Amino acid sequence: MKSMAVRAAVVAVAVVSGACGSTPGPPALQAGTALARPRPLGALALQDVAGRRFDRSRFTGRWSLVVTGFSRCPDFCPATLALLQALRRRVPEPRVQFVFVSVDPARDTPDVLRRYVANFGAGIVATTGAADELARFTRELGLAQVVVPGTGGDYTLDHSTALVLVDPEARVAGYFRAPHDLESIAADLAAL
């Protein structure tokens, strides 16, 4: 009888320990900031450059690194897309998905985005959508953008420069703020 009680106690401790050990905590990031409580993404209705729906399900099952920008960006976007391509070579795509979200839907049609992102090699998913959907999505990511009027009806955009880490459960899990260091971010992504 006593040995059955001991066995039951051992099994109970193992079950509790296993349950506690299986609850994932925030990722350990050296170059970024992990959120103590990841924030779930809501419904999402964007479109990738192949014309496919880009919704919340496209984030499930693997880690994603998301950046916002636009094809006419003179400096940050090209540098960041080059960084994503370098990261993609170090951390294979099946493990981490790299996503560029254009916040300039009036000018960044799927065809424009396809040609733009092709300059940085294969494997970066480019998306865009309706202005209201993009505004809602970027708020969920914790990012912002502002239209800056120019002359003759032209404009540019000021936008957040953080890379957003989305976990395999489609939750915002952390941020990598600029300036971005390739080696440090690659080490963090490899550790995930």
Buried (B, 14 or more C-beta within 10 A) or exposed (E): EEEEEEEEEEEEEEEEEEEEEEEEEBBEBEBBEBBEEBEEBEEBEBBBBEEEEBBBEBBBEBBBBBBBBBBBBEEBBBBBBBBBBBBBEBBEBEEBBBBBBBBBBEBBBBEBBBEBBEEBBEBBBBBBBEEEBBBBBBEBBEBEBEEEEEEEEEEBBEBBBBBBBBBBEBBBBBBBEEEBBEEBBBBBBEEB
